[in-house]
Amino acid sequence: MSINSYSGFNYGHEISASNEYINFDDGAGEQSAQVEIGSYTLNDFLGKVLEAFNDKGGQEYTGVIDRLTRKIT
């Protein structure tokens, strides 16, 4: 038996022209990070968001995916 479906939690993370910017404040004022447009797995999505934050922010950002709670921290 094979699995012919995929986990909606792991796949289908879309970045488009309508959501490619993320505003955040790292203590030095509000920043606007631009995430590359594309379709990503959850791991790739987190990597692209962290890349965008690290390009704009004044500190180094890291993230972890918790598959039990389905949260990124």
C-alpha positions in Angstrom: 0.0 0.0 0.0 1.3 3.4 -0.8 0.3 6.9 0.4 -1.0 9.1 -2.4 -1.7 12.2 -0.4 0.4 14.7 1.4 0.3 16.5 4.8 -1.3 19.9 4.5 0.8 20.9 7.5 4.1 20.2 5.6 3.2 21.4 2.1 1.4 24.2 0.4 3.0 27.3 2.0 2.5 29.9 -0.7 4.2 33.3 -0.9 2.7 35.7 -3.4 2.8 39.4 -4.3 0.0 39.9 -1.7 1.9 38.4 1.3 5.6 38.6 0.4 6.3 41.4 3.0 6.5 40.7 6.8 6.7 43.7 9.1 8.5 43.2 12.4 10.2 45.2 15.1 13.5 43.9 16.5 13.9 46.7 19.0 15.6 49.1 16.5 12.3 50.2 14.9 9.9 48.6 12.4 11.5 46.6 9.6 9.9 45.1 6.5 11.3 41.8 5.3 10.6 40.5 1.8 10.2 36.8 1.4 10.9 35.3 -2.0 7.7 34.5 -3.9 7.1 30.7 -4.4 5.5 27.6 -3.1 7.3 25.9 -0.2 7.4 22.9 2.1 7.2 23.9 5.8 11.0 23.5 6.2 11.7 25.6 3.1 9.1 28.2 4.2 10.8 28.7 7.6 14.2 28.9 5.9 13.0 31.7 3.5 11.3 33.6 6.3 14.5 33.4 8.5 16.6 34.4 5.5 14.4 37.5 4.9 14.5 38.4 8.6 18.3 38.0 8.8 18.8 40.1 5.7 16.8 43.0 7.2 17.1 42.7 11.0 19.8 43.8 13.4 20.2 40.4 14.9 20.4 36.7 13.9 17.1 34.9 13.8 16.5 31.2 14.2 13.4 29.1 14.2 12.2 25.6 15.1 9.2 23.7 13.8 7.2 21.8 16.5 5.3 19.1 14.7 3.2 18.2 17.8 1.8 21.7 18.4 2.1 22.7 14.7 3.8 26.0 15.7 7.0 27.7 14.5 9.0 29.4 17.3 
